[in-house]
């Protein structure tokens, strides 16, 4: 079951019309709250105002500015969010998240059923005894249909792609699907994705998978400067008006709080000492 979505639904017209009376600062706060809420995967925002301030506000030591920012934050929460189980939720965002999750799970189940059907074809391919050449053609056709239905972008001639696929031997169809879909995810526009026939003809399913920091930054819209990769985590930094900020992400694009890392280190130290 899928329990998170990589992208969020955003409705520009509704956003513009519903924030006409907001100040520019309040609009920015509202947008940040929506984005942070989406990263919580439907679990809502913490109800602690101080924690929310640390999440979205730049560091400042001006008491008047701090007071105004907190007032704007409280205003936006009252206007655009509701409280449930000690968490803040935006009604429209929560509804769309649930709908998107249901749609993703339905698609996942459809792919699963398609794979089961494909596996059934493979398991029975050696039991047919009428016409081996004809039966082999049927199996190849079934496998190709499975691949075609499960790739994310279908461009070019399906017939030509099938002809190229028939020439391939001993390649797991799941490998083709996974590698081609990864290429689709990395492309900024479908027009940059090669036709499946071309991709198969170039044997790009044999390409080694290499993690690219450039692709990672582009995919997750990260604006900071990359510092290093350490223990499977990626470290970035940005220059703000109040100083330098450090940001940490895992390779799935999820932001990692330094407090979690510190807590992990403390537990490891306790185990070592004991």
C-alpha atoms as one frame of an Amber mdcrd trajectory, in Angstrom:
protein
   0.000   0.000   0.000   1.229   3.495  -0.886   1.216   5.842   2.125   2.781
   8.979   0.687   2.659  11.110  -2.434   5.722  12.703  -4.082   3.716  15.720
  -5.280   0.808  17.723  -3.895  -2.326  19.081  -5.556  -2.363  22.881  -5.824
  -5.225  24.934  -7.240  -3.952  28.404  -8.273  -7.355  30.006  -8.899  -8.726
  28.912  -5.534  -5.520  29.965  -3.807  -5.590  33.455  -5.357  -9.271  34.059
  -4.652  -9.092  32.808  -1.063  -6.028  34.875  -0.079  -6.962  38.262  -1.577
  -7.314  39.786   1.904  -4.006  38.327   3.126  -0.820  40.339   3.343   2.169
  39.126   1.337   3.715  37.771   4.553   0.539  35.855   5.385   0.439  34.363
   1.885   4.020  33.183   2.251   3.253  31.639   5.648   0.182  29.885   4.248
   2.159  28.432   1.343   4.961  27.183   3.591   2.459  25.578   5.954   0.851
  23.729   3.032   4.215  22.486   1.797   5.390  21.329   5.220   2.004  19.715
   5.840   2.359  17.729   2.605   5.719  16.320   3.755   3.923  14.920   6.814
   2.042  12.504   4.504  -1.452  13.269   5.777  -0.489  13.384   9.467  -0.977
  17.140   9.789   1.185  19.843  11.358   2.221  19.989  15.019   0.004  22.151
  17.232   3.000  23.706  19.017   3.262  27.294  17.733   6.925  27.521  18.716
   7.751  24.424  16.686   5.880  25.812  13.672   7.801  29.087  14.012  11.102
  27.203  13.947   9.966  25.277  10.864   9.011  28.194   8.619  10.466  31.470
   9.931  13.963  32.854   9.339  16.041  33.513  12.425  15.556  37.015  13.818
  16.314  38.781  17.086  13.938  41.698  16.531  11.131  41.359  19.143   8.667
  43.369  17.048   9.322  41.252  13.951   8.967  38.044  15.988   5.663  39.237
  17.445   4.313  40.181  14.009   5.348  36.849  12.466   3.677  34.897  15.265
   0.532  37.006  14.870   0.466  36.316  11.123   1.028  32.604  11.741  -1.844
  32.466  14.232  -4.091  34.350  11.800  -3.377  31.909   8.951  -3.909  28.872
  11.180  -7.269  30.217  12.337  -8.404  31.022   8.783  -7.080  28.054   6.835
  -6.556  25.114   9.215  -8.549  23.084  11.713  -7.414  21.105  14.755  -7.890
  17.360  15.102  -6.087  15.034  17.517  -3.696  17.850  18.473  -2.616  18.359
  14.848  -3.383  21.121  12.327  -4.958  20.149   8.985  -6.006  22.102   5.899
  -9.390  20.716   4.850  -8.935  20.989   1.063  -5.393  19.621   1.185  -6.435
  16.669   3.353  -9.311  15.767   1.036  -7.070  15.889  -2.052  -4.352  13.896
  -0.264  -6.807  11.092   0.549  -8.177  11.124  -3.023  -4.661  11.076  -4.477
  -3.654   8.236  -2.160  -6.682   6.193  -3.182  -5.940   6.794  -6.873  -2.274
   5.807  -6.450  -3.248   2.638  -4.589  -5.788   1.736  -7.283  -3.103   2.145
  -9.939  -0.712   0.097  -7.825  -3.294  -2.672  -7.489  -3.934  -2.556 -11.242
  -0.206  -2.967 -11.924  -0.101  -5.814  -9.411  -2.992  -7.613 -11.106  -1.363
  -7.074 -14.490   1.869  -8.565 -13.147   0.002 -11.551 -11.689  -1.586 -12.118
 -15.079   1.841 -11.882 -16.693   3.329 -14.330 -14.142   0.480 -16.717 -14.895
   1.352 -16.575 -18.583   4.992 -17.384 -17.816   4.111 -20.261 -15.491   1.963
 -21.881 -18.150   4.203 -21.257 -21.137   5.853 -24.696 -20.940   2.592 -26.634
 -20.553   1.197 -25.826 -24.004   1.972 -28.459 -26.642  -0.013 -27.519 -29.762
   2.339 -25.360 -31.795   5.526 -24.349 -29.971   6.469 -21.558 -32.373   2.965
 -20.113 -32.258   2.812 -20.445 -28.477   6.160 -18.679 -28.114   4.867 -15.772
 -30.196   1.841 -15.530 -27.894   4.063 -15.441 -24.805   6.331 -12.744 -26.231
   3.301 -10.694 -27.206   1.806 -11.008 -23.697   5.059  -9.958 -22.065   5.405
  -6.951 -24.348   1.811  -5.856 -23.660   2.582  -6.050 -19.942   5.644  -3.830
 -20.440   3.805  -1.359 -22.678   0.940  -0.984 -20.197   3.271  -0.344 -17.255
   5.736   2.199 -18.639   4.888   5.775 -17.699   5.387   7.410 -21.101   4.370
   5.677 -24.326   5.792   7.507 -27.336   6.398   6.354 -30.866   5.267   3.204
 -32.635   4.049   0.347 -30.463   4.494  -2.053 -33.386   8.107  -1.004 -33.953
   8.835  -1.271 -30.219   7.427  -4.824 -30.275   9.688  -5.760 -33.206  12.728
  -4.480 -31.282  11.616  -6.287 -28.128  11.321  -9.644 -29.940  15.062  -9.494
 -30.658  15.944  -9.233 -26.976  16.820 -12.417 -25.107  16.985 -13.215 -21.386
  15.974  -9.778 -20.117  13.618  -9.512 -17.140  10.643  -7.343 -18.212  10.598
  -5.794 -14.739  14.117  -4.490 -15.412  12.905  -2.801 -18.595   9.903  -1.247
 -16.808  11.901  -0.038 -13.811  14.759   1.485 -15.793  12.555   3.099 -18.427
  10.217   4.590 -15.792  13.196   5.957 -13.886  14.230   7.750 -17.083  10.672
   9.128 -17.337  10.824  10.436 -13.755  14.094  12.244 -14.413  12.948  13.986
 -17.613  11.708  17.576 -17.292   9.352  17.061 -20.261   7.931  13.999 -22.032
   9.402  15.209 -25.328  12.891  14.425 -23.987  11.992  10.778 -23.359  13.072
   8.491 -26.217  10.625   6.212 -27.998  10.596   2.774 -26.421  11.710   1.290
 -29.753  14.783   3.557 -29.792  15.539   2.850 -26.125  15.357  -0.915 -26.701
  17.403  -0.742 -29.908  20.176   1.102 -28.030  20.086  -1.584 -25.300  19.817
   1.083 -22.645  18.299  -1.460 -20.271  21.907  -2.560 -19.746  22.993   0.882
 -18.526  24.297   0.884 -14.974  22.236   2.897 -12.504  24.277   5.772 -11.092
  22.942   8.157  -8.478  23.157  11.699  -9.818  23.093  14.646  -7.426  22.066
  16.886 -10.350  19.022  14.702 -11.061  18.207  14.605  -7.344  18.299  18.416
  -7.055  16.177  18.822 -10.177  13.617  16.196  -9.170  13.074  17.595  -5.656
  13.457  21.316  -6.526  16.307  21.888  -4.078  17.821  25.377  -4.197  20.710
  24.919  -1.751  24.352  24.202  -2.527  25.394  20.552  -2.184  28.006  19.953
   0.522  28.494  16.210   0.919  26.934  12.753   1.118  27.417  11.005   4.449
  25.845   7.835   5.861  23.269   7.792   3.048  22.197  11.389   3.686  22.721
  14.464   1.505  23.801  17.761   3.054  22.998  21.154   1.534  23.466  24.750
   2.627  21.791  28.064   1.801  22.738  31.645   2.545  19.957  33.537   4.296
  19.754  37.140   5.434  20.461  36.040   8.995  23.253  33.618   8.192  23.948
  30.163   6.751  21.353  27.366   7.014  22.078  23.645   6.684  19.554  21.213
   5.162  19.601  17.424   5.247  17.707  15.040   2.941  17.541  11.293   2.493
  17.817   9.885  -1.024  14.031   9.770  -1.346  13.929  13.565  -1.056  12.546
  13.655   2.495  13.886  16.378   4.767  15.663  15.073   7.881  15.677  17.089
  11.076  19.109  17.457  12.760  17.430  16.644  16.085  16.640  13.128  14.827
  20.261  12.588  13.839  21.473  13.850  17.209  19.063  11.521  18.977  20.334
   8.593  16.945  23.946   9.440  17.782  23.113   9.656  21.485  21.512   6.190
  21.433  24.522   4.746  19.608  26.820   6.287  22.226  24.756   4.765  25.053
  24.979   1.308  23.447  28.742   1.670  23.033  29.235   2.682  26.654  27.072
  -0.124  27.972
